Amino acid sequence: MKTKFLSVLTLAVINTFILHAIGKEMKSDHSMFIYGQVTTDDGDVYKGQIRWGKEEAFWFDMFNSSKPDNDNLKWLSDDELDALNKKDKVNKDSWYNWGNSWSSDNAHTHSFKCQFGDIKSIKPLRKSKVILELKNGDVYTLKGGSNDIGTRVLVNDSDLGKIKLDWDRIDKIEFMSTPSNLDNTLGEPLYGTVETTTESFTGFLQWDHDERLSEDELNGDTEDGDLDIEFGNIRSIERAGRSASKVTLKSGREFKLRGSNDVNSENRGIIVNIPNMGRVDIKWDEFESIKFEDTWPTSNLSYDQFKGDKKISGSVKTESGKTYKGLITYDLDESYNLEFLDGMHKDIEYLIPFNVINKIKPLNREESIVELINGNDIVFEDRVDVNSGNDGVLVFTSKREFDYIPWNEIIEIEFDK
């Protein structure tokens, strides 16, 4: 049975098929690439296409960090905070805390994630901290949480070519709209369809969480020697057990590769990005095959198309029969439609933007039913967004009038669209 998440992407898939008919035009549009200027501590400025370390390259790619503080705790009473602490003391060492960034001196902090297209600027500070400003004007002080902080930043400067800037030399990164036609790029996007043991997904691809451009390489060993194959030359990859993969090139040549985390069970996963709709992260044991395509959609993927300034709003129904309506802060953390709900379904991790979610209904301590905007629903588990590790929601009727509802009192959350 095809995943219900895939069905909500029907329109995106139809658009993809239509756009395939004009593939040559699509390939000349570079507006999906991350672009901007980087200023160093000495005042030197480098401007052009940007790649974050060896990974993120597109506006729909994720920037990940953690929030060292949770300002939303100020809205809770002492009794509410005590109850939250007692709940989390029970859950702290359990799997319910997946998704939270715990520290010994400050609980209830959360991970931070957004798409690069929603970011205005990033300013590195000392001790793995950054000041991140979103396009909607919100400013966050973030700390660590992923390799997105502390990495090298590659700029494909139009005058100089490629330059890799060390993190501790960077004063500020400012993002801006990408020209539709760059003189040269770091490679083309990887796009295609992934077949799993139960589902199939079509979108922009990240192999082993890293490789996502045609000039990136697949590494592996053959009986005759080591191979480093550019992804732009690969037609398909099939899992051959836990220790090897069958690789078919566009020329028709086939190789069985092993001996590298690119082609065996050490692979960190295959991510499929469906822009404006979400993404899935597929483990090696669930992966069956991947087929790359030579064309891809570019509609609504430019920097100017990311407009995450709409706040989450809706109504919350409780076990006591009350309904609360207003602006919602979900899990004492997410407040904007640009943010994502994290959950597991059939051993596949989903990240779904709140703007495609219609309702969330807690099912039990471990699971919630998430209804998408087309009426289909998925049972998610194994992440704090959807289980008893959730810190509850705040519902604001004005800037200072609000209600806090613990997760275990919630029957249903319905979001405004």
Residue pairs with C-beta under 8 A, 6 or more apart in sequence:
1 198
2 199
2 200
3 198
3 199
3 201
3 345
3 346
3 348
3 378
4 372
4 376
4 377
4 378
5 278
5 280
5 345
5 350
5 352
5 372
5 376
5 378
6 199
6 200
6 201
7 374
7 376
8 277
8 356
8 372
8 373
8 374
8 376
9 202
9 274
9 277
10 374
12 274
12 275
12 276
12 277
12 297
13 202
15 297
15 299
16 202
16 296
16 297
19 26
19 295
19 296
19 297
19 298
19 299
20 293
20 295
23 294
23 295
26 295
26 296
26 297
26 298
27 188
27 295
28 180
28 181
29 180
29 181
29 298
30 49
30 178
30 179
30 180
30 181
30 182
30 185
31 177
31 178
31 179
31 180
31 298
31 301
31 302
31 303
32 58
32 59
32 60
32 178
32 189
32 298
32 301
32 302
33 49
33 50
33 57
33 58
33 59
33 178
33 182
33 185
33 186
34 49
34 50
34 51
34 52
34 56
34 57
34 58
34 59
34 61
34 116
34 175
34 178
35 48
35 49
35 50
35 175
35 176
35 177
35 178
35 179
35 303
36 47
36 50
36 173
36 174
36 175
36 176
37 45
37 46
37 47
37 173
37 174
37 176
38 45
38 46
38 47
38 50
38 153
38 155
38 165
38 170
38 172
38 173
38 174
39 45
39 170
39 171
39 172
39 173
39 174
40 46
40 165
40 169
40 170
40 171
41 169
41 170
41 171
43 171
46 155
46 157
46 160
46 163
46 165
47 155
47 157
47 158
48 155
48 156
48 157
48 158
48 182
49 155
49 156
49 178
49 182
49 185
49 186
50 57
50 153
50 154
50 155
50 156
50 173
50 175
51 57
51 153
51 154
51 156
51 186
52 61
52 63
52 116
52 148
52 151
52 153
52 154
53 147
53 148
53 151
53 152
53 153
53 154
54 210
55 61
55 147
55 151
55 206
55 209
55 210
55 212
56 62
56 63
56 116
56 148
57 186
57 189
57 212
57 213
58 116
58 189
58 204
58 212
58 273
58 301
59 115
59 116
59 117
59 178
59 301
59 302
59 303
59 306
60 115
60 116
60 117
60 204
60 273
60 275
60 276
60 301
61 115
61 116
61 212
61 273
62 113
62 114
62 115
62 116
62 279
62 351
63 113
63 114
63 115
63 116
63 119
63 122
63 132
63 148
64 111
64 112
64 113
64 145
64 146
64 148
65 111
65 112
65 113
65 130
65 132
65 142
65 143
65 144
65 145
65 146
65 148
65 149
66 101
66 109
66 110
66 111
66 112
66 142
66 143
66 144
66 145
66 146
67 101
67 109
67 110
67 111
67 112
67 140
67 142
67 143
67 333
68 103
68 106
68 109
68 129
68 141
68 142
68 143
69 106
69 109
69 141
70 106
70 108
70 109
70 110
70 332
70 333
72 329
72 332
72 333
72 394
73 81
73 108
73 332
75 394
75 402
75 404
76 84
76 404
77 404
80 404
80 406
83 406
84 108
84 391
84 392
84 406
85 107
87 388
87 406
88 97
88 107
88 108
88 389
88 391
91 97
91 388
91 389
92 102
92 107
94 389
95 382
96 384
96 387
96 388
96 389
97 384
97 389
98 382
98 383
98 384
98 389
99 110
99 111
99 342
99 383
99 384
99 385
99 389
100 108
100 109
100 110
100 111
100 384
100 389
101 109
101 110
101 111
101 145
102 109
103 109
108 332
108 391
110 331
110 332
110 333
111 145
112 132
112 140
112 142
112 145
113 339
113 340
113 351
114 134
114 308
114 338
114 339
115 306
115 308
115 338
116 175
117 303
117 305
117 306
118 134
118 135
118 136
118 306
118 308
118 338
119 132
119 133
119 134
119 135
119 175
120 133
120 134
120 135
120 174
120 175
121 132
121 133
121 172
121 173
121 174
121 175
122 130
122 131
122 132
122 133
122 172
122 173
123 130
123 131
123 132
123 171
123 172
123 173
124 130
124 149
124 167
124 168
124 170
124 171
124 172
125 131
125 141
127 143
128 143
128 144
128 149
128 150
129 141
129 142
129 143
129 144
129 149
130 141
130 142
130 143
130 149
131 139
131 140
131 141
131 142
132 139
132 140
132 141
132 142
133 139
133 140
134 140
134 308
134 338
135 306
135 307
135 308
135 309
136 308
136 309
136 336
136 338
137 309
138 336
142 149
143 149
144 150
149 167
150 167
151 167
152 164
152 165
152 166
152 167
153 164
153 165
153 167
153 170
153 173
154 162
154 163
154 164
154 165
154 186
155 162
155 163
155 165
156 162
156 182
156 184
156 185
156 186
157 163
158 183
162 186
175 303
176 303
177 302
177 303
177 304
178 302
178 303
186 213
186 215
187 213
187 214
187 215
187 216
187 232
188 213
188 214
188 232
189 204
189 212
189 213
189 214
189 296
190 204
190 205
190 206
190 207
190 211
190 212
190 213
190 214
190 216
190 231
190 292
191 203
191 204
191 205
191 292
191 293
191 295
191 296
192 202
192 205
192 290
192 291
192 292
192 293
193 200
193 201
193 202
193 290
193 291
193 293
194 200
194 201
194 202
194 205
194 270
194 272
194 282
194 287
194 289
194 290
195 288
195 289
195 290
195 291
196 282
196 286
196 287
196 288
196 348
197 285
197 286
197 288
198 286
198 346
199 346
199 348
201 272
201 274
201 280
201 282
202 272
202 274
203 272
203 273
203 274
203 275
203 279
204 212
204 272
204 273
204 274
204 275
204 296
205 212
205 270
205 271
205 272
205 273
205 290
205 292
206 212
206 270
206 271
206 272
206 273
207 216
207 218
207 231
207 237
207 262
207 267
207 270
207 290
208 261
208 262
208 267
208 268
208 269
208 270
209 268
209 269
209 271
209 281
210 216
211 217
211 218
211 231
211 262
213 231
214 230
214 231
214 232
215 230
215 231
215 232
216 230
216 231
217 228
217 229
217 230
217 231
218 227
218 228
218 229
218 230
218 231
218 234
218 237
218 247
218 257
218 262
218 263
219 226
219 227
219 228
219 260
219 262
219 263
220 226
220 227
220 229
220 245
220 247
220 255
220 257
220 258
220 259
220 260
220 262
220 263
221 227
221 257
221 258
221 259
221 260
222 255
222 256
222 257
227 255
227 257
229 247
229 249
229 255
231 292
233 249
233 250
233 251
234 247
234 248
234 249
234 250
234 292
235 248
235 249
235 250
235 291
235 292
236 247
236 248
236 289
236 290
236 291
236 292
237 245
237 246
237 247
237 248
237 263
237 289
237 290
238 245
238 246
238 248
238 288
238 289
239 245
239 284
239 287
239 288
239 289
240 246
240 256
242 264
242 265
242 284
242 285
243 258
243 264
243 265
244 256
244 257
244 258
244 263
244 264
245 256
245 257
245 258
245 262
245 263
245 264
246 254
246 255
246 256
247 254
247 255
247 256
247 257
247 263
248 254
249 255
257 263
258 264
261 267
261 268
264 284
265 284
265 285
266 284
267 284
267 287
269 281
269 282
269 283
269 284
270 281
270 282
270 287
270 290
271 279
271 280
271 281
271 282
272 279
272 280
272 282
273 279
275 300
275 301
276 300
276 353
277 352
277 353
277 356
278 340
278 350
278 351
278 352
278 353
278 356
279 350
279 351
280 348
280 349
280 350
280 351
281 348
281 349
281 350
281 351
282 348
283 347
283 348
285 347
286 346
286 347
286 348
306 338
308 336
308 337
308 338
308 339
309 336
310 336
310 337
310 355
311 327
311 335
311 336
311 337
312 327
312 328
312 329
312 330
312 334
312 335
312 336
312 337
312 339
312 354
312 415
313 326
313 327
313 328
313 415
313 416
314 325
314 328
314 413
314 414
314 415
314 416
315 323
315 324
315 325
315 413
315 414
316 323
316 324
316 325
316 328
316 393
316 395
316 405
316 410
316 412
316 413
317 323
317 410
317 411
317 412
317 413
317 414
318 324
318 405
318 409
318 410
318 411
319 409
319 410
319 411
320 409
324 395
324 403
324 405
325 395
325 397
326 395
326 396
326 397
326 398
326 402
327 335
327 395
327 396
328 335
328 393
328 394
328 395
328 396
328 413
328 415
329 335
329 393
329 394
329 396
330 339
330 341
330 354
330 385
330 393
330 413
331 384
331 385
331 390
331 391
331 392
331 393
332 391
332 392
332 393
332 394
333 339
333 391
334 340
334 341
334 354
336 354
337 353
337 354
337 355
338 353
338 355
339 353
339 354
340 351
340 352
340 353
340 354
341 350
341 351
341 352
341 353
341 354
341 357
341 360
341 370
341 380
341 385
341 386
342 349
342 350
342 351
342 383
342 384
342 385
342 386
343 349
343 350
343 352
343 368
343 370
343 378
343 380
343 381
343 382
343 383
343 385
343 386
344 350
344 380
344 381
344 382
344 383
345 378
345 379
345 380
345 381
349 383
350 378
350 380
352 370
352 372
354 415
355 417
356 372
356 373
357 370
357 371
357 372
357 373
357 415
358 371
358 372
358 373
358 375
358 414
358 415
358 417
359 369
359 370
359 371
359 412
359 413
359 414
359 415
360 368
360 369
360 370
360 371
360 386
360 412
360 413
361 368
361 369
361 371
361 411
361 412
361 413
362 368
362 386
362 407
362 408
362 410
362 411
363 369
363 379
365 387
365 388
366 381
366 382
366 387
366 388
367 379
367 380
367 381
367 386
367 387
368 379
368 380
368 381
368 386
368 387
369 377
369 378
369 379
369 380
370 377
370 378
370 379
370 380
370 386
371 377
372 378
373 417
380 386
381 387
383 389
384 390
384 391
388 407
388 408
390 407
391 407
392 404
392 405
392 406
392 407
392 409
392 410
393 404
393 405
393 407
393 410
393 413
394 402
394 403
394 404
394 405
395 402
395 403
395 405
396 402
